């Protein structure tokens, strides 16, 4: 009877050693997958950083789009804005207007 209990104890101890070996191997495999293999933690961190960068860029572009949309609405709403833009960017001179251009003398040429 006592020898049977010793065998059972040895058998249980051997089973626990096999189970422990399997669990350690599984743990090692999972750590490998987590830190080294494809889809690792560092890739996840890099993707999160990229997402933050893209969100900031999208906010900046959204503000720019809003400004452009406001300018389009101004251009559609009145001729004064169109005339001002033509004067500033294209040098428009009205029909009954006189254009004067003042050129300052260059001090370096006079000396």
Phi and psi restraints in degrees (range 20) as a CNS / XPLOR table:
assign (resid 1 and name C) (resid 2 and name N)
       (resid 2 and name CA) (resid 2 and name C) 1.0 -69.6 20.0 2
assign (resid 2 and name N) (resid 2 and name CA)
       (resid 2 and name C) (resid 3 and name N) 1.0 -35.7 20.0 2
assign (resid 2 and name C) (resid 3 and name N)
       (resid 3 and name CA) (resid 3 and name C) 1.0 -67.1 20.0 2
assign (resid 3 and name N) (resid 3 and name CA)
       (resid 3 and name C) (resid 4 and name N) 1.0 -31.9 20.0 2
assign (resid 3 and name C) (resid 4 and name N)
       (resid 4 and name CA) (resid 4 and name C) 1.0 -67.8 20.0 2
assign (resid 4 and name N) (resid 4 and name CA)
       (resid 4 and name C) (resid 5 and name N) 1.0 -38.8 20.0 2
assign (resid 4 and name C) (resid 5 and name N)
       (resid 5 and name CA) (resid 5 and name C) 1.0 -68.1 20.0 2
assign (resid 5 and name N) (resid 5 and name CA)
       (resid 5 and name C) (resid 6 and name N) 1.0 -36.5 20.0 2
assign (resid 5 and name C) (resid 6 and name N)
       (resid 6 and name CA) (resid 6 and name C) 1.0 -66.4 20.0 2
assign (resid 6 and name N) (resid 6 and name CA)
       (resid 6 and name C) (resid 7 and name N) 1.0 -42.5 20.0 2
assign (resid 6 and name C) (resid 7 and name N)
       (resid 7 and name CA) (resid 7 and name C) 1.0 -63.1 20.0 2
assign (resid 7 and name N) (resid 7 and name CA)
       (resid 7 and name C) (resid 8 and name N) 1.0 -42.4 20.0 2
assign (resid 7 and name C) (resid 8 and name N)
       (resid 8 and name CA) (resid 8 and name C) 1.0 -63.3 20.0 2
assign (resid 8 and name N) (resid 8 and name CA)
       (resid 8 and name C) (resid 9 and name N) 1.0 -41.6 20.0 2
assign (resid 8 and name C) (resid 9 and name N)
       (resid 9 and name CA) (resid 9 and name C) 1.0 -65.1 20.0 2
assign (resid 9 and name N) (resid 9 and name CA)
       (resid 9 and name C) (resid 10 and name N) 1.0 -42.3 20.0 2
assign (resid 9 and name C) (resid 10 and name N)
       (resid 10 and name CA) (resid 10 and name C) 1.0 -66.1 20.0 2
assign (resid 10 and name N) (resid 10 and name CA)
       (resid 10 and name C) (resid 11 and name N) 1.0 -40.2 20.0 2
assign (resid 10 and name C) (resid 11 and name N)
       (resid 11 and name CA) (resid 11 and name C) 1.0 -64.5 20.0 2
assign (resid 11 and name N) (resid 11 and name CA)
       (resid 11 and name C) (resid 12 and name N) 1.0 -43.4 20.0 2
assign (resid 11 and name C) (resid 12 and name N)
       (resid 12 and name CA) (resid 12 and name C) 1.0 -65.9 20.0 2
assign (resid 12 and name N) (resid 12 and name CA)
       (resid 12 and name C) (resid 13 and name N) 1.0 -40.6 20.0 2
assign (resid 12 and name C) (resid 13 and name N)
       (resid 13 and name CA) (resid 13 and name C) 1.0 -63.8 20.0 2
assign (resid 13 and name N) (resid 13 and name CA)
       (resid 13 and name C) (resid 14 and name N) 1.0 -41.1 20.0 2
assign (resid 13 and name C) (resid 14 and name N)
       (resid 14 and name CA) (resid 14 and name C) 1.0 -65.7 20.0 2
assign (resid 14 and name N) (resid 14 and name CA)
       (resid 14 and name C) (resid 15 and name N) 1.0 -41.3 20.0 2
assign (resid 14 and name C) (resid 15 and name N)
       (resid 15 and name CA) (resid 15 and name C) 1.0 -62.7 20.0 2
assign (resid 15 and name N) (resid 15 and name CA)
       (resid 15 and name C) (resid 16 and name N) 1.0 -39.7 20.0 2
assign (resid 15 and name C) (resid 16 and name N)
       (resid 16 and name CA) (resid 16 and name C) 1.0 -66.9 20.0 2
assign (resid 16 and name N) (resid 16 and name CA)
       (resid 16 and name C) (resid 17 and name N) 1.0 -36.2 20.0 2
assign (resid 16 and name C) (resid 17 and name N)
       (resid 17 and name CA) (resid 17 and name C) 1.0 -65.7 20.0 2
assign (resid 17 and name N) (resid 17 and name CA)
       (resid 17 and name C) (resid 18 and name N) 1.0 -42.0 20.0 2
assign (resid 17 and name C) (resid 18 and name N)
       (resid 18 and name CA) (resid 18 and name C) 1.0 -63.7 20.0 2
assign (resid 18 and name N) (resid 18 and name CA)
       (resid 18 and name C) (resid 19 and name N) 1.0 -42.8 20.0 2
assign (resid 18 and name C) (resid 19 and name N)
       (resid 19 and name CA) (resid 19 and name C) 1.0 -63.1 20.0 2
assign (resid 19 and name N) (resid 19 and name CA)
       (resid 19 and name C) (resid 20 and name N) 1.0 -42.6 20.0 2
assign (resid 19 and name C) (resid 20 and name N)
       (resid 20 and name CA) (resid 20 and name C) 1.0 -63.1 20.0 2
assign (resid 20 and name N) (resid 20 and name CA)
       (resid 20 and name C) (resid 21 and name N) 1.0 -42.2 20.0 2
assign (resid 20 and name C) (resid 21 and name N)
       (resid 21 and name CA) (resid 21 and name C) 1.0 -62.6 20.0 2
assign (resid 21 and name N) (resid 21 and name CA)
       (resid 21 and name C) (resid 22 and name N) 1.0 -41.2 20.0 2
assign (resid 21 and name C) (resid 22 and name N)
       (resid 22 and name CA) (resid 22 and name C) 1.0 -65.5 20.0 2
assign (resid 22 and name N) (resid 22 and name CA)
       (resid 22 and name C) (resid 23 and name N) 1.0 -42.9 20.0 2
assign (resid 22 and name C) (resid 23 and name N)
       (resid 23 and name CA) (resid 23 and name C) 1.0 -65.8 20.0 2
assign (resid 23 and name N) (resid 23 and name CA)
       (resid 23 and name C) (resid 24 and name N) 1.0 -39.8 20.0 2
assign (resid 23 and name C) (resid 24 and name N)
       (resid 24 and name CA) (resid 24 and name C) 1.0 -65.6 20.0 2
assign (resid 24 and name N) (resid 24 and name CA)
       (resid 24 and name C) (resid 25 and name N) 1.0 -42.0 20.0 2
assign (resid 24 and name C) (resid 25 and name N)
       (resid 25 and name CA) (resid 25 and name C) 1.0 -62.6 20.0 2
assign (resid 25 and name N) (resid 25 and name CA)
       (resid 25 and name C) (resid 26 and name N) 1.0 -44.1 20.0 2
assign (resid 25 and name C) (resid 26 and name N)
       (resid 26 and name CA) (resid 26 and name C) 1.0 -62.8 20.0 2
assign (resid 26 and name N) (resid 26 and name CA)
       (resid 26 and name C) (resid 27 and name N) 1.0 -43.1 20.0 2
assign (resid 26 and name C) (resid 27 and name N)
       (resid 27 and name CA) (resid 27 and name C) 1.0 -62.2 20.0 2
assign (resid 27 and name N) (resid 27 and name CA)
       (resid 27 and name C) (resid 28 and name N) 1.0 -44.0 20.0 2
assign (resid 27 and name C) (resid 28 and name N)
       (resid 28 and name CA) (resid 28 and name C) 1.0 -61.1 20.0 2
assign (resid 28 and name N) (resid 28 and name CA)
       (resid 28 and name C) (resid 29 and name N) 1.0 -42.8 20.0 2
assign (resid 28 and name C) (resid 29 and name N)
       (resid 29 and name CA) (resid 29 and name C) 1.0 -61.7 20.0 2
assign (resid 29 and name N) (resid 29 and name CA)
       (resid 29 and name C) (resid 30 and name N) 1.0 -44.2 20.0 2
assign (resid 29 and name C) (resid 30 and name N)
       (resid 30 and name CA) (resid 30 and name C) 1.0 -66.0 20.0 2
assign (resid 30 and name N) (resid 30 and name CA)
       (resid 30 and name C) (resid 31 and name N) 1.0 -38.0 20.0 2
assign (resid 30 and name C) (resid 31 and name N)
       (resid 31 and name CA) (resid 31 and name C) 1.0 -64.5 20.0 2
assign (resid 31 and name N) (resid 31 and name CA)
       (resid 31 and name C) (resid 32 and name N) 1.0 -40.2 20.0 2
assign (resid 31 and name C) (resid 32 and name N)
       (resid 32 and name CA) (resid 32 and name C) 1.0 -59.7 20.0 2
assign (resid 32 and name N) (resid 32 and name CA)
       (resid 32 and name C) (resid 33 and name N) 1.0 -47.9 20.0 2
assign (resid 32 and name C) (resid 33 and name N)
       (resid 33 and name CA) (resid 33 and name C) 1.0 -62.1 20.0 2
assign (resid 33 and name N) (resid 33 and name CA)
       (resid 33 and name C) (resid 34 and name N) 1.0 -36.5 20.0 2
assign (resid 33 and name C) (resid 34 and name N)
       (resid 34 and name CA) (resid 34 and name C) 1.0 -72.0 20.0 2
assign (resid 34 and name N) (resid 34 and name CA)
       (resid 34 and name C) (resid 35 and name N) 1.0 -41.9 20.0 2
assign (resid 34 and name C) (resid 35 and name N)
       (resid 35 and name CA) (resid 35 and name C) 1.0 -104.5 20.0 2
assign (resid 35 and name N) (resid 35 and name CA)
       (resid 35 and name C) (resid 36 and name N) 1.0 -25.0 20.0 2
assign (resid 35 and name C) (resid 36 and name N)
       (resid 36 and name CA) (resid 36 and name C) 1.0 -117.0 20.0 2
assign (resid 36 and name N) (resid 36 and name CA)
       (resid 36 and name C) (resid 37 and name N) 1.0 -43.7 20.0 2
assign (resid 36 and name C) (resid 37 and name N)
       (resid 37 and name CA) (resid 37 and name C) 1.0 -72.4 20.0 2
assign (resid 37 and name N) (resid 37 and name CA)
       (resid 37 and name C) (resid 38 and name N) 1.0 176.6 20.0 2
assign (resid 37 and name C) (resid 38 and name N)
       (resid 38 and name CA) (resid 38 and name C) 1.0 -59.6 20.0 2
assign (resid 38 and name N) (resid 38 and name CA)
       (resid 38 and name C) (resid 39 and name N) 1.0 139.1 20.0 2
assign (resid 38 and name C) (resid 39 and name N)
       (resid 39 and name CA) (resid 39 and name C) 1.0 83.4 20.0 2
assign (resid 39 and name N) (resid 39 and name CA)
       (resid 39 and name C) (resid 40 and name N) 1.0 24.6 20.0 2
assign (resid 39 and name C) (resid 40 and name N)
       (resid 40 and name CA) (resid 40 and name C) 1.0 -72.5 20.0 2
assign (resid 40 and name N) (resid 40 and name CA)
       (resid 40 and name C) (resid 41 and name N) 1.0 172.5 20.0 2
assign (resid 40 and name C) (resid 41 and name N)
       (resid 41 and name CA) (resid 41 and name C) 1.0 -63.3 20.0 2
assign (resid 41 and name N) (resid 41 and name CA)
       (resid 41 and name C) (resid 42 and name N) 1.0 -39.6 20.0 2
assign (resid 41 and name C) (resid 42 and name N)
       (resid 42 and name CA) (resid 42 and name C) 1.0 -61.9 20.0 2
assign (resid 42 and name N) (resid 42 and name CA)
       (resid 42 and name C) (resid 43 and name N) 1.0 -36.5 20.0 2
assign (resid 42 and name C) (resid 43 and name N)
       (resid 43 and name CA) (resid 43 and name C) 1.0 -63.3 20.0 2
assign (resid 43 and name N) (resid 43 and name CA)
       (resid 43 and name C) (resid 44 and name N) 1.0 -40.3 20.0 2
assign (resid 43 and name C) (resid 44 and name N)
       (resid 44 and name CA) (resid 44 and name C) 1.0 -63.1 20.0 2
assign (resid 44 and name N) (resid 44 and name CA)
       (resid 44 and name C) (resid 45 and name N) 1.0 -43.5 20.0 2
assign (resid 44 and name C) (resid 45 and name N)
       (resid 45 and name CA) (resid 45 and name C) 1.0 -63.2 20.0 2
assign (resid 45 and name N) (resid 45 and name CA)
       (resid 45 and name C) (resid 46 and name N) 1.0 -41.5 20.0 2
assign (resid 45 and name C) (resid 46 and name N)
       (resid 46 and name CA) (resid 46 and name C) 1.0 -63.8 20.0 2
assign (resid 46 and name N) (resid 46 and name CA)
       (resid 46 and name C) (resid 47 and name N) 1.0 -40.4 20.0 2
assign (resid 46 and name C) (resid 47 and name N)
       (resid 47 and name CA) (resid 47 and name C) 1.0 -65.6 20.0 2
assign (resid 47 and name N) (resid 47 and name CA)
       (resid 47 and name C) (resid 48 and name N) 1.0 -39.6 20.0 2
assign (resid 47 and name C) (resid 48 and name N)
       (resid 48 and name CA) (resid 48 and name C) 1.0 -63.3 20.0 2
assign (resid 48 and name N) (resid 48 and name CA)
       (resid 48 and name C) (resid 49 and name N) 1.0 -40.5 20.0 2
assign (resid 48 and name C) (resid 49 and name N)
       (resid 49 and name CA) (resid 49 and name C) 1.0 -63.9 20.0 2
assign (resid 49 and name N) (resid 49 and name CA)
       (resid 49 and name C) (resid 50 and name N) 1.0 -42.0 20.0 2
assign (resid 49 and name C) (resid 50 and name N)
       (resid 50 and name CA) (resid 50 and name C) 1.0 -63.3 20.0 2
assign (resid 50 and name N) (resid 50 and name CA)
       (resid 50 and name C) (resid 51 and name N) 1.0 -39.0 20.0 2
assign (resid 50 and name C) (resid 51 and name N)
       (resid 51 and name CA) (resid 51 and name C) 1.0 -61.7 20.0 2
assign (resid 51 and name N) (resid 51 and name CA)
       (resid 51 and name C) (resid 52 and name N) 1.0 -44.2 20.0 2
assign (resid 51 and name C) (resid 52 and name N)
       (resid 52 and name CA) (resid 52 and name C) 1.0 -62.3 20.0 2
assign (resid 52 and name N) (resid 52 and name CA)
       (resid 52 and name C) (resid 53 and name N) 1.0 -41.9 20.0 2
assign (resid 52 and name C) (resid 53 and name N)
       (resid 53 and name CA) (resid 53 and name C) 1.0 -63.0 20.0 2
assign (resid 53 and name N) (resid 53 and name CA)
       (resid 53 and name C) (resid 54 and name N) 1.0 -44.1 20.0 2
assign (resid 53 and name C) (resid 54 and name N)
       (resid 54 and name CA) (resid 54 and name C) 1.0 -67.0 20.0 2
assign (resid 54 and name N) (resid 54 and name CA)
       (resid 54 and name C) (resid 55 and name N) 1.0 -35.9 20.0 2
assign (resid 54 and name C) (resid 55 and name N)
       (resid 55 and name CA) (resid 55 and name C) 1.0 -63.2 20.0 2
assign (resid 55 and name N) (resid 55 and name CA)
       (resid 55 and name C) (resid 56 and name N) 1.0 -43.2 20.0 2
assign (resid 55 and name C) (resid 56 and name N)
       (resid 56 and name CA) (resid 56 and name C) 1.0 -63.5 20.0 2
assign (resid 56 and name N) (resid 56 and name CA)
       (resid 56 and name C) (resid 57 and name N) 1.0 -42.0 20.0 2
assign (resid 56 and name C) (resid 57 and name N)
       (resid 57 and name CA) (resid 57 and name C) 1.0 -64.2 20.0 2
assign (resid 57 and name N) (resid 57 and name CA)
       (resid 57 and name C) (resid 58 and name N) 1.0 -40.1 20.0 2
assign (resid 57 and name C) (resid 58 and name N)
       (resid 58 and name CA) (resid 58 and name C) 1.0 -64.2 20.0 2
assign (resid 58 and name N) (resid 58 and name CA)
       (resid 58 and name C) (resid 59 and name N) 1.0 -38.7 20.0 2
assign (resid 58 and name C) (resid 59 and name N)
       (resid 59 and name CA) (resid 59 and name C) 1.0 -63.7 20.0 2
assign (resid 59 and name N) (resid 59 and name CA)
       (resid 59 and name C) (resid 60 and name N) 1.0 -42.1 20.0 2
assign (resid 59 and name C) (resid 60 and name N)
       (resid 60 and name CA) (resid 60 and name C) 1.0 -63.5 20.0 2
assign (resid 60 and name N) (resid 60 and name CA)
       (resid 60 and name C) (resid 61 and name N) 1.0 -43.7 20.0 2
assign (resid 60 and name C) (resid 61 and name N)
       (resid 61 and name CA) (resid 61 and name C) 1.0 -67.8 20.0 2
assign (resid 61 and name N) (resid 61 and name CA)
       (resid 61 and name C) (resid 62 and name N) 1.0 -33.5 20.0 2
assign (resid 61 and name C) (resid 62 and name N)
       (resid 62 and name CA) (resid 62 and name C) 1.0 -65.2 20.0 2
assign (resid 62 and name N) (resid 62 and name CA)
       (resid 62 and name C) (resid 63 and name N) 1.0 -40.8 20.0 2
assign (resid 62 and name C) (resid 63 and name N)
       (resid 63 and name CA) (resid 63 and name C) 1.0 -63.2 20.0 2
assign (resid 63 and name N) (resid 63 and name CA)
       (resid 63 and name C) (resid 64 and name N) 1.0 -41.3 20.0 2
assign (resid 63 and name C) (resid 64 and name N)
       (resid 64 and name CA) (resid 64 and name C) 1.0 -63.6 20.0 2
assign (resid 64 and name N) (resid 64 and name CA)
       (resid 64 and name C) (resid 65 and name N) 1.0 -42.4 20.0 2
assign (resid 64 and name C) (resid 65 and name N)
       (resid 65 and name CA) (resid 65 and name C) 1.0 -62.9 20.0 2
assign (resid 65 and name N) (resid 65 and name CA)
       (resid 65 and name C) (resid 66 and name N) 1.0 -39.7 20.0 2
assign (resid 65 and name C) (resid 66 and name N)
       (resid 66 and name CA) (resid 66 and name C) 1.0 -62.6 20.0 2
assign (resid 66 and name N) (resid 66 and name CA)
       (resid 66 and name C) (resid 67 and name N) 1.0 -42.0 20.0 2
assign (resid 66 and name C) (resid 67 and name N)
       (resid 67 and name CA) (resid 67 and name C) 1.0 -64.4 20.0 2
assign (resid 67 and name N) (resid 67 and name CA)
       (resid 67 and name C) (resid 68 and name N) 1.0 -42.3 20.0 2
assign (resid 67 and name C) (resid 68 and name N)
       (resid 68 and name CA) (resid 68 and name C) 1.0 -65.8 20.0 2
assign (resid 68 and name N) (resid 68 and name CA)
       (resid 68 and name C) (resid 69 and name N) 1.0 -38.1 20.0 2
assign (resid 68 and name C) (resid 69 and name N)
       (resid 69 and name CA) (resid 69 and name C) 1.0 -64.2 20.0 2
assign (resid 69 and name N) (resid 69 and name CA)
       (resid 69 and name C) (resid 70 and name N) 1.0 -40.1 20.0 2
assign (resid 69 and name C) (resid 70 and name N)
       (resid 70 and name CA) (resid 70 and name C) 1.0 -65.2 20.0 2
assign (resid 70 and name N) (resid 70 and name CA)
       (resid 70 and name C) (resid 71 and name N) 1.0 -39.1 20.0 2
assign (resid 70 and name C) (resid 71 and name N)
       (resid 71 and name CA) (resid 71 and name C) 1.0 -65.5 20.0 2
assign (resid 71 and name N) (resid 71 and name CA)
       (resid 71 and name C) (resid 72 and name N) 1.0 -40.1 20.0 2
assign (resid 71 and name C) (resid 72 and name N)
       (resid 72 and name CA) (resid 72 and name C) 1.0 -62.3 20.0 2
assign (resid 72 and name N) (resid 72 and name CA)
       (resid 72 and name C) (resid 73 and name N) 1.0 -43.4 20.0 2
assign (resid 72 and name C) (resid 73 and name N)
       (resid 73 and name CA) (resid 73 and name C) 1.0 -63.6 20.0 2
assign (resid 73 and name N) (resid 73 and name CA)
       (resid 73 and name C) (resid 74 and name N) 1.0 -39.2 20.0 2
assign (resid 73 and name C) (resid 74 and name N)
       (resid 74 and name CA) (resid 74 and name C) 1.0 -64.0 20.0 2
assign (resid 74 and name N) (resid 74 and name CA)
       (resid 74 and name C) (resid 75 and name N) 1.0 -41.2 20.0 2
assign (resid 74 and name C) (resid 75 and name N)
       (resid 75 and name CA) (resid 75 and name C) 1.0 -66.1 20.0 2
assign (resid 75 and name N) (resid 75 and name CA)
       (resid 75 and name C) (resid 76 and name N) 1.0 -35.5 20.0 2
assign (resid 75 and name C) (resid 76 and name N)
       (resid 76 and name CA) (resid 76 and name C) 1.0 -73.8 20.0 2
assign (resid 76 and name N) (resid 76 and name CA)
       (resid 76 and name C) (resid 77 and name N) 1.0 -27.3 20.0 2
assign (resid 76 and name C) (resid 77 and name N)
       (resid 77 and name CA) (resid 77 and name C) 1.0 -84.4 20.0 2
assign (resid 77 and name N) (resid 77 and name CA)
       (resid 77 and name C) (resid 78 and name N) 1.0 -29.7 20.0 2
assign (resid 77 and name C) (resid 78 and name N)
       (resid 78 and name CA) (resid 78 and name C) 1.0 -153.0 20.0 2
assign (resid 78 and name N) (resid 78 and name CA)
       (resid 78 and name C) (resid 79 and name N) 1.0 155.0 20.0 2
assign (resid 78 and name C) (resid 79 and name N)
       (resid 79 and name CA) (resid 79 and name C) 1.0 -79.9 20.0 2
assign (resid 79 and name N) (resid 79 and name CA)
       (resid 79 and name C) (resid 80 and name N) 1.0 -21.8 20.0 2
assign (resid 79 and name C) (resid 80 and name N)
       (resid 80 and name CA) (resid 80 and name C) 1.0 -61.2 20.0 2
assign (resid 80 and name N) (resid 80 and name CA)
       (resid 80 and name C) (resid 81 and name N) 1.0 -40.0 20.0 2
assign (resid 80 and name C) (resid 81 and name N)
       (resid 81 and name CA) (resid 81 and name C) 1.0 -68.0 20.0 2
assign (resid 81 and name N) (resid 81 and name CA)
       (resid 81 and name C) (resid 82 and name N) 1.0 -40.1 20.0 2
assign (resid 81 and name C) (resid 82 and name N)
       (resid 82 and name CA) (resid 82 and name C) 1.0 -65.0 20.0 2
assign (resid 82 and name N) (resid 82 and name CA)
       (resid 82 and name C) (resid 83 and name N) 1.0 -42.8 20.0 2
assign (resid 82 and name C) (resid 83 and name N)
       (resid 83 and name CA) (resid 83 and name C) 1.0 -64.7 20.0 2
assign (resid 83 and name N) (resid 83 and name CA)
       (resid 83 and name C) (resid 84 and name N) 1.0 -42.7 20.0 2
assign (resid 83 and name C) (resid 84 and name N)
       (resid 84 and name CA) (resid 84 and name C) 1.0 -61.7 20.0 2
assign (resid 84 and name N) (resid 84 and name CA)
       (resid 84 and name C) (resid 85 and name N) 1.0 -44.1 20.0 2
assign (resid 84 and name C) (resid 85 and name N)
       (resid 85 and name CA) (resid 85 and name C) 1.0 -64.3 20.0 2
assign (resid 85 and name N) (resid 85 and name CA)
       (resid 85 and name C) (resid 86 and name N) 1.0 -40.0 20.0 2
assign (resid 85 and name C) (resid 86 and name N)
       (resid 86 and name CA) (resid 86 and name C) 1.0 -66.2 20.0 2
assign (resid 86 and name N) (resid 86 and name CA)
       (resid 86 and name C) (resid 87 and name N) 1.0 -38.5 20.0 2
assign (resid 86 and name C) (resid 87 and name N)
       (resid 87 and name CA) (resid 87 and name C) 1.0 -65.5 20.0 2
assign (resid 87 and name N) (resid 87 and name CA)
       (resid 87 and name C) (resid 88 and name N) 1.0 -45.7 20.0 2
assign (resid 87 and name C) (resid 88 and name N)
       (resid 88 and name CA) (resid 88 and name C) 1.0 -71.1 20.0 2
assign (resid 88 and name N) (resid 88 and name CA)
       (resid 88 and name C) (resid 89 and name N) 1.0 -45.9 20.0 2
assign (resid 88 and name C) (resid 89 and name N)
       (resid 89 and name CA) (resid 89 and name C) 1.0 -94.3 20.0 2
assign (resid 89 and name N) (resid 89 and name CA)
       (resid 89 and name C) (resid 90 and name N) 1.0 -29.6 20.0 2
assign (resid 89 and name C) (resid 90 and name N)
       (resid 90 and name CA) (resid 90 and name C) 1.0 -112.1 20.0 2
assign (resid 90 and name N) (resid 90 and name CA)
       (resid 90 and name C) (resid 91 and name N) 1.0 -6.0 20.0 2
assign (resid 90 and name C) (resid 91 and name N)
       (resid 91 and name CA) (resid 91 and name C) 1.0 73.7 20.0 2
assign (resid 91 and name N) (resid 91 and name CA)
       (resid 91 and name C) (resid 92 and name N) 1.0 35.6 20.0 2
assign (resid 91 and name C) (resid 92 and name N)
       (resid 92 and name CA) (resid 92 and name C) 1.0 -63.8 20.0 2
assign (resid 92 and name N) (resid 92 and name CA)
       (resid 92 and name C) (resid 93 and name N) 1.0 135.8 20.0 2
assign (resid 92 and name C) (resid 93 and name N)
       (resid 93 and name CA) (resid 93 and name C) 1.0 -122.3 20.0 2
assign (resid 93 and name N) (resid 93 and name CA)
       (resid 93 and name C) (resid 94 and name N) 1.0 129.4 20.0 2
assign (resid 93 and name C) (resid 94 and name N)
       (resid 94 and name CA) (resid 94 and name C) 1.0 -68.2 20.0 2
assign (resid 94 and name N) (resid 94 and name CA)
       (resid 94 and name C) (resid 95 and name N) 1.0 169.9 20.0 2
assign (resid 94 and name C) (resid 95 and name N)
       (resid 95 and name CA) (resid 95 and name C) 1.0 -63.2 20.0 2
assign (resid 95 and name N) (resid 95 and name CA)
       (resid 95 and name C) (resid 96 and name N) 1.0 -46.3 20.0 2
assign (resid 95 and name C) (resid 96 and name N)
       (resid 96 and name CA) (resid 96 and name C) 1.0 -102.7 20.0 2
assign (resid 96 and name N) (resid 96 and name CA)
       (resid 96 and name C) (resid 97 and name N) 1.0 26.2 20.0 2
assign (resid 96 and name C) (resid 97 and name N)
       (resid 97 and name CA) (resid 97 and name C) 1.0 -107.6 20.0 2
assign (resid 97 and name N) (resid 97 and name CA)
       (resid 97 and name C) (resid 98 and name N) 1.0 153.9 20.0 2
assign (resid 97 and name C) (resid 98 and name N)
       (resid 98 and name CA) (resid 98 and name C) 1.0 -114.4 20.0 2
assign (resid 98 and name N) (resid 98 and name CA)
       (resid 98 and name C) (resid 99 and name N) 1.0 133.4 20.0 2
assign (resid 98 and name C) (resid 99 and name N)
       (resid 99 and name CA) (resid 99 and name C) 1.0 -100.6 20.0 2
assign (resid 99 and name N) (resid 99 and name CA)
       (resid 99 and name C) (resid 100 and name N) 1.0 124.8 20.0 2
assign (resid 99 and name C) (resid 100 and name N)
       (resid 100 and name CA) (resid 100 and name C) 1.0 -114.2 20.0 2
assign (resid 100 and name N) (resid 100 and name CA)
       (resid 100 and name C) (resid 101 and name N) 1.0 135.8 20.0 2
assign (resid 100 and name C) (resid 101 and name N)
       (resid 101 and name CA) (resid 101 and name C) 1.0 -121.0 20.0 2
assign (resid 101 and name N) (resid 101 and name CA)
       (resid 101 and name C) (resid 102 and name N) 1.0 123.2 20.0 2
assign (resid 101 and name C) (resid 102 and name N)
       (resid 102 and name CA) (resid 102 and name C) 1.0 -105.7 20.0 2
assign (resid 102 and name N) (resid 102 and name CA)
       (resid 102 and name C) (resid 103 and name N) 1.0 123.2 20.0 2
assign (resid 102 and name C) (resid 103 and name N)
       (resid 103 and name CA) (resid 103 and name C) 1.0 -114.5 20.0 2
assign (resid 103 and name N) (resid 103 and name CA)
       (resid 103 and name C) (resid 104 and name N) 1.0 122.3 20.0 2
assign (resid 103 and name C) (resid 104 and name N)
       (resid 104 and name CA) (resid 104 and name C) 1.0 -77.3 20.0 2
assign (resid 104 and name N) (resid 104 and name CA)
       (resid 104 and name C) (resid 105 and name N) 1.0 145.2 20.0 2
assign (resid 104 and name C) (resid 105 and name N)
       (resid 105 and name CA) (resid 105 and name C) 1.0 -70.8 20.0 2
assign (resid 105 and name N) (resid 105 and name CA)
       (resid 105 and name C) (resid 106 and name N) 1.0 140.8 20.0 2
assign (resid 105 and name C) (resid 106 and name N)
       (resid 106 and name CA) (resid 106 and name C) 1.0 -84.0 20.0 2
assign (resid 106 and name N) (resid 106 and name CA)
       (resid 106 and name C) (resid 107 and name N) 1.0 120.5 20.0 2
assign (resid 106 and name C) (resid 107 and name N)
       (resid 107 and name CA) (resid 107 and name C) 1.0 -67.4 20.0 2
assign (resid 107 and name N) (resid 107 and name CA)
       (resid 107 and name C) (resid 108 and name N) 1.0 -28.7 20.0 2
assign (resid 107 and name C) (resid 108 and name N)
       (resid 108 and name CA) (resid 108 and name C) 1.0 -69.5 20.0 2
assign (resid 108 and name N) (resid 108 and name CA)
       (resid 108 and name C) (resid 109 and name N) 1.0 -28.5 20.0 2
assign (resid 108 and name C) (resid 109 and name N)
       (resid 109 and name CA) (resid 109 and name C) 1.0 -77.5 20.0 2
assign (resid 109 and name N) (resid 109 and name CA)
       (resid 109 and name C) (resid 110 and name N) 1.0 -28.7 20.0 2
assign (resid 109 and name C) (resid 110 and name N)
       (resid 110 and name CA) (resid 110 and name C) 1.0 -74.7 20.0 2
assign (resid 110 and name N) (resid 110 and name CA)
       (resid 110 and name C) (resid 111 and name N) 1.0 -23.2 20.0 2
